[in-house]
Amino acid sequence: MNRYKYFYLLFIIIAAAACIALAGCTKKFDAYNTNPNQATEADLNNDFVGLGVFIPQMEENVVVADPQAGVAPYQTIQNLNADIFSGYNGTPTAFNGGSSNAQYNINGSWSNKAFDNPYTTIMADWLQVKIRAVSHPDFYALANIIKVAGMHRVTDIFGPMPYSQFGAGGFEVGYDSQQAIYNSFFSELDSAIATLTTFVTNNPGVTPAQNYDLVYQGNYTEWIKFANSLKLRLAMHIVYADPALAQQEAEAAVNNSYGVMTTNADNAFLSSSPTVVVYNPLYTIDVGFGDIRFGAVLQSLLTGYNDPRIPDYMLTAPGFPNTPYIGVRTGINLSAGNYRQMSGINVTLNAPIQWMTAAEVDFLRAEGALRGWNMGETAQYFYQQGIQTSFTQYGVSGAAYITNSTNTAAPYTDPYNSVNNVPAGSPELSTITIQWDNTAAFETNLERIITQKYIAMFPNGQEAWTEFRRTGYPKIWPVVENFSNGAISTQIQIRRLPYPPNEYSNNDPSVTQAVSTLLGGPDNGGTKLWWDQKP
């Protein structure tokens, strides 16, 4: 039985059981709690339960924070992958004897989860909404936006993947090229934006998804802004692969009647509701497990710039009172000392899960304006606005920060092993300053934009890793130990994850064909994705 076709069949049973946790289910609590597997269609249509129950399940798996699944999925899907590849985090723990993803010895079981989980959650739930939302196109539009929000992360990890044929039947499911997948993303977002715009126009103030939506509480106007902002993000991803389409989609997103996210009130965060508790997995991975610490690359930028967001991002290092903030470098030999004594992440158990912020959107518009696109203002305006929007998000001030023309990334000293040091003057250390310079070369100002965007997007390691692969910025320090047997260049760094063992076991003909005809190189971490084409 092929998982892509049949996983979703389980969810009609799960939906009936799960609805008791949602506000809209209270009227039917006794019936569902007594025997949820026998919920009727009439029951599931009450208060949109038959559709709404799938929305939080999808949302909880965009950035995996499913309270029923614990922290393990997030840890293996993102934290021990993109979070460390991006330099946001470092591992103080010697996983697999000190030879794991951090040292480019890619763990196939971790990759299984990164590939499988979105299909068994996001895609399976989306398919149920598609089947059941015939008379409620607004719910289908919402599900499509969430689907794109989740699945673009998957293709940006692996490349080609099953997408258009999901749920179509057969024992093997064919892959789509990443170019085709991105084209589908734009089409789906356009359709969803049009549907929700019509709904909002015809039904002002009506919020049928309010009891189920953990991001915007059913506010479709905010979902339209998010969808446009997501279009802008995806457009920028492909700027080196298809610059004409990138400009077209970016300008369309910004110039839509509802526009993109512009203030922190528009920020997309997954938050707890009165009936659903969202736990931030970073807290447990850091504080509970001691398996992650703040990354040395981001720490170097924050301390070098004397950034006022430092205490909001990271904790002081308990073992080093004379060096209050010190991160862990990725890809090092961890046997030299107790790296758990380095700085942790400043995060609480109930902190909302970040999807996208207005500050990121400002920096996207800054890059678009730098490229000569119609973004509504100049690159300098949006660059400075992005910094200020991020400062406002964290409740800090610093007008002098934006005009600082001297500070650069700080040198890094590993207190246990000097092999890991990044001294002043090292080519690995960024020399980009903060203050905007209209006379600077394109690449200099691009590095300036992406470096500040990188700081503002924390802790979204998935997007930070994508931005580094796409632009080469900010300067992410290469691993010190590389156990990839030559598959991944130490200097070019990891570009993707190989397809996991489960996929070769369950969908071998399709994945083998995709590697041969769609991937553009061998199935390893050194092969670049379709959009990874910067000269």
C-alpha positions in Angstrom: 0.0 0.0 0.0 1.6 3.3 -1.1 1.9 5.8 1.7 1.3 8.8 -0.4 -2.1 7.6 -1.5 -3.4 6.0 1.7 -2.0 7.8 4.7 -4.7 10.3 4.5 -7.4 7.6 5.0 -6.4 7.4 8.7 -7.1 11.1 9.3 -10.9 10.9 9.1 -10.7 8.8 12.3 -8.1 11.1 13.8 -10.1 14.2 12.9 -13.1 13.0 14.9 -11.0 12.3 17.9 -8.9 15.5 17.7 -11.9 17.8 17.4 -12.6 17.5 21.1 -9.5 19.6 21.7 -11.0 22.5 19.6 -13.4 25.2 20.7 -15.7 24.5 17.9 -16.2 20.9 19.1 -17.6 21.6 22.5 -21.2 21.2 21.5 -20.5 17.6 20.5 -18.0 16.7 23.2 -20.0 13.8 24.7 -20.7 12.1 21.4 -17.1 12.4 20.1 -15.5 11.6 23.5 -17.7 8.5 23.8 -17.0 7.0 20.3 -15.1 9.3 18.0 -14.7 6.7 15.3 -18.4 6.8 14.6 -18.7 10.5 14.0 -21.2 11.1 11.2 -20.9 13.6 8.4 -23.6 15.7 10.0 -21.5 15.8 13.2 -18.4 16.8 11.3 -20.2 19.6 9.4 -21.2 21.2 12.7 -19.3 24.4 13.3 -17.0 23.5 10.3 -15.5 20.7 12.4 -15.1 18.4 9.4 -12.8 21.0 7.8 -11.5 22.9 10.6 -10.0 20.0 12.5 -7.4 19.6 9.8 -6.1 23.2 9.9 -4.3 23.1 13.3 -2.8 19.7 12.4 -1.4 21.2 9.2 -0.2 24.3 11.0 1.6 22.4 13.8 3.7 20.6 11.2 4.9 23.6 9.1 7.7 24.1 11.6 7.1 20.9 13.6 5.5 21.7 16.9 2.9 19.0 17.2 2.2 18.7 20.9 1.3 15.0 20.4 4.7 14.3 18.7 7.0 15.9 21.3 10.3 17.5 20.3 11.9 14.7 18.4 10.5 15.5 15.0 11.7 19.1 15.2 15.1 18.1 16.4 15.7 15.7 13.5 13.8 17.6 10.8 15.3 21.1 11.4 17.5 21.5 14.4 20.1 18.9 13.6 20.0 20.0 9.9 19.2 23.5 8.9 19.6 25.1 12.3 23.2 24.0 12.4 24.0 24.3 8.7 22.9 27.9 8.9 25.2 28.8 11.9 22.2 29.7 14.1 22.9 26.7 16.4 25.8 24.4 17.3 25.8 20.9 18.8 27.6 20.6 22.1 26.8 16.9 22.1 28.8 14.3 20.2 26.0 12.6 18.3 27.0 9.2 16.9 30.4 9.5 18.5 31.0 12.9 17.1 30.3 12.0 13.5 26.8 13.2 12.4 25.2 15.9 10.3 27.3 18.6 12.0 30.4 16.9 10.5 28.6 16.0 7.2 28.1 12.3 8.1 24.4 12.5 7.1 22.1 10.5 9.4 19.6 8.7 7.2 17.1 8.1 10.0 16.9 11.9 10.7 16.4 12.5 6.9 13.5 9.9 7.0 11.7 12.2 9.4 12.4 15.3 7.4 11.0 13.7 4.2 8.1 11.6 5.6 6.6 13.8 8.2 5.2 16.5 5.9 3.5 13.9 3.8 1.9 12.1 6.7 0.7 15.3 8.3 0.5 18.4 6.0 -0.2 16.7 2.7 -2.6 14.1 4.2 -4.6 16.7 6.0 -4.6 19.0 3.0 -6.0 16.2 0.9 -8.9 15.7 3.3 -9.7 19.5 3.2 -9.6 19.3 -0.6 -12.1 16.4 -0.7 -14.4 17.9 1.9 -14.3 21.7 1.1 -16.5 21.7 -2.0 -18.9 24.2 -0.6 -16.3 26.0 1.5 -13.6 27.2 -0.9 -12.2 29.5 1.8 -11.1 26.5 3.9 -9.4 25.0 0.8 -7.7 28.3 0.1 -6.4 28.4 3.7 -5.2 24.8 3.4 -3.4 25.6 0.2 -1.5 28.5 1.8 -0.5 26.3 4.7 0.5 23.5 2.4 2.9 25.8 0.4 4.3 27.2 3.7 5.2 23.7 4.8 6.2 22.0 1.5 8.5 24.7 0.2 10.7 23.8 3.2 10.8 20.2 2.0 11.8 20.9 -1.5 14.3 23.4 -0.3 15.9 20.5 1.7 15.8 17.7 -0.9 15.0 19.2 -4.3 12.6 17.3 -6.6 9.9 15.5 -4.7 6.4 13.9 -5.1 3.9 16.8 -5.2 1.4 17.0 -8.1 0.7 13.3 -8.0 0.2 13.0 -4.3 -3.0 10.9 -3.6 -3.4 10.1 -7.2 -3.0 6.3 -6.7 -0.5 3.7 -7.7 2.2 1.9 -5.8 4.9 4.4 -6.8 4.5 8.1 -6.9 6.3 10.2 -9.5 8.5 13.1 -8.6 8.2 16.7 -9.9 11.2 18.9 -10.8 11.8 21.7 -8.3 11.1 24.2 -11.1 7.6 22.6 -11.6 7.0 22.5 -7.9 7.8 26.2 -7.5 5.5 27.0 -10.5 2.7 25.1 -8.6 3.4 27.1 -5.5 2.9 30.4 -7.3 -0.3 29.1 -8.9 -1.7 27.8 -5.7 -1.0 31.0 -3.8 -2.5 33.1 -6.5 -5.7 31.0 -6.4 -5.9 31.1 -2.6 -5.3 34.9 -2.6 -8.1 35.3 -5.1 -10.5 33.0 -3.2 -9.9 34.7 0.2 -10.1 38.2 -1.3 -13.6 37.3 -2.7 -14.6 35.9 0.6 -13.5 38.9 2.6 -15.2 41.3 0.2 -18.5 39.4 0.3 -18.4 38.5 4.0 -16.7 41.4 5.9 -15.8 40.4 9.5 -16.8 36.8 9.1 -14.2 34.3 10.4 -15.3 30.7 10.0 -11.9 29.3 10.8 -11.5 31.2 14.0 -11.8 28.2 16.3 -9.1 26.2 14.4 -6.5 28.7 13.2 -3.4 28.9 15.5 -1.7 31.6 13.5 -4.2 34.4 12.6 -7.3 33.2 14.5 -9.3 33.0 11.3 -8.4 36.5 10.0 -8.4 36.0 6.3 -7.1 39.5 5.6 -3.9 38.5 7.4 -3.7 35.2 5.6 -3.8 37.1 2.3 -0.9 39.3 3.4 1.0 36.2 4.5 0.3 34.5 1.2 1.7 37.5 -0.7 4.7 37.6 1.6 5.3 33.9 1.0 5.1 34.6 -2.7 7.8 37.3 -2.3 10.0 34.9 -0.4 9.7 32.2 -3.0 10.2 34.6 -5.8 13.5 35.7 -4.3 14.5 32.0 -3.9 14.5 31.6 -7.7 16.1 34.9 -8.7 19.3 33.2 -10.1 17.3 30.4 -11.7 14.5 32.4 -13.4 15.0 36.1 -12.8 12.1 37.2 -15.1 9.6 35.0 -13.2 11.1 36.1 -9.9 10.6 39.8 -10.6 7.1 39.1 -12.0 5.9 37.2 -8.9 7.7 39.6 -6.4 6.1 42.7 -7.9 2.7 41.0 -8.1 2.9 40.1 -4.4 3.9 43.6 -3.3 1.4 45.4 -5.5 -1.6 43.2 -4.6 -4.5 45.2 -3.2 -3.8 43.7 0.3 -0.1 43.8 -0.1 2.5 42.0 2.1 3.3 42.0 5.8 4.4 45.5 6.9 4.2 45.7 10.7 4.8 43.2 13.5 1.1 42.9 13.9 1.2 40.9 10.6 3.9 38.5 11.9 3.1 34.8 11.3 3.6 32.8 14.6 2.1 29.5 15.6 0.7 30.2 19.1 -1.3 28.4 21.7 -5.1 28.8 21.8 -7.5 28.3 24.7 -7.8 24.7 23.7 -4.5 23.8 22.1 -1.1 24.2 23.8 1.9 24.8 21.6 5.3 24.0 23.1 8.5 25.4 21.6 10.8 22.5 20.9 13.9 24.6 21.1 13.4 25.0 24.8 13.4 21.3 25.5 16.3 20.5 23.1 18.4 23.2 24.7 17.4 23.4 28.4 15.9 19.9 28.8 18.3 17.8 26.7 21.4 20.0 26.5 21.7 18.9 22.9 21.9 22.4 21.3 23.6 25.7 22.0 23.7 29.1 20.3 25.7 29.2 17.1 29.1 30.8 16.9 28.4 32.5 13.5 25.4 34.5 14.7 27.1 35.2 18.0 30.1 36.7 16.2 27.8 39.1 14.3 25.7 40.0 17.3 28.7 40.7 19.6 30.7 42.4 16.8 27.9 44.8 16.0 27.1 45.3 19.7 23.6 44.4 18.8 20.9 45.3 21.3 19.0 42.1 20.6 21.8 39.9 22.1 20.0 39.2 25.4 16.8 38.5 23.6 18.5 35.9 21.4 21.0 34.1 23.7 21.9 33.4 27.3 25.2 34.1 29.0 27.6 31.2 29.1 27.6 29.8 32.6 31.1 28.4 32.3 32.8 31.6 31.1 31.9 34.7 33.2 34.6 36.8 31.5 33.1 36.0 28.1 29.4 36.3 28.7 28.3 35.4 25.2 30.0 32.6 23.3 28.5 30.2 20.8 29.4 26.8 19.5 30.9 26.4 16.1 29.4 23.7 13.8 31.4 20.7 12.6 34.1 20.5 15.3 35.6 17.8 17.4 33.6 18.0 20.6 35.9 15.9 22.8 38.1 18.8 23.8 35.8 20.2 26.4 32.3 20.6 27.9 30.6 22.7 25.2 27.4 22.6 27.1 28.9 25.4 29.2 28.6 27.7 26.2 25.6 30.1 25.6 22.2 28.6 25.3 19.2 30.0 23.4 16.9 32.5 25.1 13.6 30.7 24.6 10.7 29.7 26.8 8.6 26.5 26.7 5.5 28.4 25.5 7.2 30.8 23.1 5.3 31.0 19.8 6.8 29.3 16.8 8.1 31.7 14.1 7.0 31.3 10.5 7.7 34.7 9.0 8.0 38.3 10.2 7.5 41.7 8.7 11.2 42.4 9.1 12.0 39.5 6.7 9.6 41.0 4.2 11.3 44.4 4.5 14.6 42.8 3.7 13.1 40.9 0.8 11.8 44.2 -0.6 15.2 45.8 0.0 16.8 43.1 -2.2 14.1 43.5 -4.8 14.7 47.3 -4.9 18.4 46.7 -5.2 17.7 44.6 -8.2 15.7 47.4 -9.8 12.3 45.9 -9.1 9.2 47.9 -8.2 9.0 47.3 -4.5 7.4 50.7 -3.6 10.5 52.3 -2.1 14.3 52.3 -2.3 16.6 49.6 -1.2 18.0 51.8 1.5 14.5 52.6 2.9 13.5 48.9 3.2 17.0 47.9 4.6 16.7 50.5 7.4 13.0 49.7 7.9 13.9 46.0 8.2 16.3 46.7 11.0 13.9 49.0 12.8 11.0 46.5 12.4 13.1 43.8 14.0 14.1 46.1 16.8 10.5 47.0 17.4 9.6 43.3 17.5 12.1 42.7 20.3 11.3 46.0 22.1 14.8 47.5 21.8 16.0 50.8 20.4 19.2 51.8 18.7 19.2 54.6 16.2 23.0 54.7 16.3 23.1 51.0 15.2 21.7 51.8 11.7 24.3 54.6 11.2 27.3 52.5 12.5 29.9 52.4 9.7 32.8 50.7 11.6 31.6 47.6 13.5 32.0 44.2 11.9 31.7 40.6 13.0 33.8 39.8 16.0 36.7 37.3 15.9 35.9 33.9 17.6 37.9 32.1 20.1 37.1 28.5 21.1 38.0 28.2 24.8 38.8 24.5 24.5 40.4 24.1 21.1 42.2 26.8 19.1 41.8 24.8 15.9 38.2 26.1 15.8 39.2 29.8 16.2 38.3 32.4 13.6 40.8 35.2 14.2 40.6 38.8 13.0 41.7 39.1 9.4 40.5 35.6 8.6 38.8 35.3 5.2 36.0 33.4 6.9 35.1 36.4 9.1 32.6 38.9 7.6 33.9 42.5 7.2 30.5 43.9 6.2 29.4 47.0 8.2 25.9 48.1 9.0 25.4 51.6 7.6 23.9 51.7 4.1 26.1 52.9 1.3 24.5 53.9 -2.0 27.9 54.1 -3.6 28.9 50.5 -2.7 28.9 47.7 -5.3 25.8 45.6 -5.8 27.4 42.6 -4.0 28.5 44.7 -1.0 25.0 46.0 -0.5 23.5 42.5 -1.1 25.7 41.1 1.6 24.7 44.0 3.9 20.9 43.2 3.3 21.3 39.4 3.7 23.5 39.7 6.8 20.9 41.9 8.6 18.1 39.7 7.3 20.0 36.7 8.8 20.1 38.3 12.2 16.4 39.3 12.1 15.1 35.9 10.9 16.5 34.0 13.9 15.5 31.3 14.9 14.3 30.3 11.4 17.3 28.2 10.5 15.6 26.6 7.5 15.2 30.0 5.7 18.7 31.1 6.9 20.3 28.1 5.3 18.3 28.7 2.1 19.5 32.3 2.0 23.1 31.3 2.4 22.9 28.7 -0.4 21.1 31.2 -2.6 23.3 34.2 -2.1 26.5 33.1 -0.3 25.7 35.4 2.6 26.2 35.9 5.4 29.6 34.2 5.7 29.0 30.9 7.3 32.1 29.3 8.7 33.0 25.9 7.1 33.1 22.8 9.2 36.4 21.9 10.7 35.8 18.1 10.4 34.2 16.8 7.2 33.2 13.1 7.2 31.4 13.1 3.8 34.2 11.2 2.0 34.4 13.9 -0.6 30.7 14.2 -1.4 30.4 17.7 0.2 33.0 20.4 -0.3 34.2 21.9 2.9 34.3 25.4 1.4 31.1 25.3 -0.7 29.4 23.6 2.2 26.3 21.3 2.3 23.7 22.2 -0.4 20.9 19.6 0.3 20.1 16.4 2.2 20.2 13.1 0.3 16.9 11.3 -0.2 16.3 9.1 2.9 16.5 5.3 3.1 12.7 5.1 3.5 12.1 6.6 0.1 14.4 4.1 -1.6 12.6 1.3 0.3 9.0 2.5 -0.4 9.2 4.5 -3.7 12.5 3.2 -5.3 11.6 3.4 -9.0 10.4 7.0 -8.7 13.2 8.3 -6.5 15.8 6.6 -8.7 14.4 8.1 -11.8 14.3 11.6 -10.2 17.9 11.3 -9.3 18.7 10.3 -12.9 16.6 12.9 -14.7 15.6 15.7 -12.4 18.2 16.3 -9.6 21.1 17.4 -11.7 23.8 15.4 -9.9 24.4 12.5 -7.5 22.1 12.0 -4.6 24.4 13.5 -2.0 24.8 16.6 0.1 27.0 18.3 -2.5 24.5 18.5 -5.3 23.0 22.0 -5.8 19.2 22.5 -6.0 17.6 24.0 -9.1 17.4 27.5 -7.7 21.0 27.3 -6.4 22.5 28.9 -9.5 24.4 32.0 -8.4 27.5 32.3 -10.6 
